[in-house]
Amino acid sequence: MDYLYDGTFEGLLTCIYYHYKKEEATGIYSIESYQQNILNRSEEVESDVEKAKTVSDAINKKISREAYEDVYYCFLSSVTNKENIILDFLVFAFKYGRNTMNFYSHDKVLPIKEVSLKVSREVHGFLGILRFSDIEGILFARFSPDHDLLILLVDHFADRYKYEKFIIFDEKRNKACVYSDNYWEVKENINFDNLEYSNDEKRIHSLWKQYFNDLAIKERININNQFQFVPGRYRKNMVEFK
């Protein structure tokens, strides 16, 4: 049975629940991307918070917290077929329990670890390169990550800017996290076009560019090394590279 879900993490875990409680899954796919075939039957699964919680609790208790984080990070990735990487991993992991993560090089464990590491590295990178600007008293940051990182970044900045109001906008996915007064919320299908910076903010941008250029030692510029630290695809939203 191919289980089709709505693209949410709860929906994915509900499919895992049905794999064990109803009929084994031949695959799990998002409804939007699924292509019908004559070999497998399919069923659309409605997200169920309680069933999803049952699965998440089982992962944490029977396998490990590390396994749960790897599953969640893999889900947030943009990797093709991520749902079935997760399915294969969990089928293996529920069999071997707390010993699972010792099988690092196993073909059911290694793929999810590699994907999780990619997401983790990108999160770490954006913690250092995300740029905020002041727009009418609200800190605003625009970025375009490879993976769906928004929810992984917000707690860090909520702690760092706990007395501010800020918006972090993922322009690739048209979603934003809005924070104010120790509360944050993710908004879907949203856009921020034609934002106007104040004169003071434009002046700060200019000073930051000047500082960035003046700090460099022209005789020791290493372009290849720079791109290792800040890949070109991230630079369009960084003031100093504009």
Residue pairs with C-beta under 8 A, 6 or more apart in sequence:
1 22
1 23
1 24
1 25
1 26
1 40
1 41
1 42
1 43
2 25
2 26
2 27
2 28
2 29
2 34
2 40
2 41
2 42
2 43
3 15
3 18
3 19
3 25
3 27
3 28
3 29
3 42
3 43
3 45
4 28
4 29
4 30
4 31
4 34
4 42
4 43
4 44
4 45
5 11
5 12
5 14
5 15
5 28
5 29
5 30
5 31
5 44
5 45
5 47
5 83
6 30
6 31
6 46
6 47
7 30
7 31
7 32
8 47
9 52
9 72
9 75
10 47
10 48
10 49
10 52
11 45
11 46
11 47
11 52
12 28
12 75
12 83
12 86
13 51
13 52
13 55
13 56
14 45
14 46
14 47
14 48
14 51
14 52
14 55
15 25
15 28
15 45
15 83
15 87
16 25
16 28
16 55
16 86
16 87
16 90
17 48
17 51
17 52
17 54
17 55
18 25
18 45
18 51
19 25
19 28
19 87
19 91
25 87
26 40
27 40
27 83
27 84
27 87
28 83
28 84
28 86
28 87
29 83
30 83
31 44
34 42
36 42
56 68
58 94
59 67
59 68
59 71
59 90
59 93
60 67
60 68
62 94
62 97
62 98
63 93
63 94
63 97
63 98
63 100
63 101
64 98
64 100
64 101
66 101
67 89
67 93
67 100
67 101
69 116
70 89
70 112
70 113
70 116
71 86
71 89
71 90
71 112
73 115
73 116
73 119
73 120
73 152
74 82
74 85
74 86
74 89
74 112
74 115
74 116
74 119
75 82
75 83
75 86
76 119
76 147
76 148
76 149
76 151
76 152
77 115
77 116
77 118
77 119
77 147
77 148
78 146
78 147
78 148
79 85
79 115
79 118
82 115
85 111
85 112
85 115
86 112
88 108
88 111
89 108
89 109
89 111
89 112
91 108
92 100
92 103
92 106
92 108
92 109
93 100
93 108
93 109
96 103
100 109
101 109
103 109
104 110
104 113
118 146
118 147
119 147
119 149
119 152
122 145
122 146
122 147
122 149
123 149
123 152
123 153
125 234
126 143
126 145
126 149
126 153
126 234
127 153
127 156
129 230
129 234
129 238
130 141
130 143
130 153
130 157
130 168
131 141
131 237
131 238
131 239
132 139
132 140
132 141
132 161
132 166
133 139
133 140
133 141
133 197
133 201
133 205
133 239
134 140
134 198
134 200
134 201
134 204
135 195
135 196
135 197
135 198
135 201
136 198
137 165
138 165
138 166
138 167
139 161
139 164
139 165
139 166
139 167
140 166
140 167
140 169
140 192
140 195
141 166
141 167
141 168
141 169
141 237
142 169
142 171
142 192
142 237
143 168
143 169
143 170
143 171
143 234
143 237
144 170
144 171
144 172
144 233
144 234
144 236
144 237
145 170
145 172
146 233
148 170
148 173
149 170
150 168
150 170
150 173
150 175
150 176
150 177
150 186
151 177
151 186
153 168
153 177
154 168
154 177
154 179
154 184
157 166
157 168
157 179
158 179
158 182
158 184
161 179
162 182
164 179
165 179
165 180
166 178
166 179
167 176
167 177
167 178
167 179
167 192
168 176
168 177
168 179
169 175
169 176
169 190
169 192
170 176
171 191
171 192
171 237
174 188
174 189
174 190
174 191
175 186
175 187
175 188
175 189
175 190
176 186
176 187
176 190
176 192
177 184
177 185
177 186
177 187
178 184
178 185
178 186
178 187
197 205
205 239
208 239
208 240
209 239
209 240
209 242
212 240
230 238
230 241
235 241
236 242
